[in-house]
């Protein structure tokens, strides 16, 4: 869409928030394992909560770390009501890889892929591929965009889910989508324009927004 073009029709805005960090000292793949998360960075949560819109519909994946992140944004000032749960927003299920260390996966299973645990088309035994994740994420995005047309949707989810949403918005090959950096508690804003040609109705306003000084200050305090 050209700069200065007249925008007609409704705009649905997806505010994607990745969950808070998961303590993982052994570096193990957890995927859909229902891990808890660290919500101790009050300054970060307060900063991010202030950026989120008022009157939004809130969704979370069914996993604890995403639900807890949503609730903690609410306690830190976000305009927050009921959190609706959508399992289609969950992280990729890595099947028998879950519980292995990332090093073990890279050495024995992941084809030495640099940016993901394996090639996006690879389906671990008993699990799903990133392409599978993208397909179920897109189903949820399309359904909720239609249901809440013209609204703001805050979705607390996962690194894989948000990359899948970016792949959909950009009509991007999955191999390119996994190269996005999506940090814990970062915000990504993706907008849908109802009146646009469906082939290019999505716009990415920003990705992976983080207040660097807040993150650095918390890290320094944690080491003190």
Secondary structure, DSSP 4 states (H G I P E B T S, - for coil): --TTPPP-S-EEEEEEEEPPPPP-TT-B--TTS--------HHHHHHHHHHSPTT-EEEE-SSHHHHHHHHHHHHTT----PEEE-GGGSPPP-GGGTTSBHHHHHHHTSTT-SSSSS-TT---TTS--HHHHHHHHHHHHHHHHHHTTTSEEEEEE-HHHHHHHHHHHHT--HHHHTTS---TT-EEEEEEETTS-GGG-EEEEEEEE--HHHHHHHHHHHH-
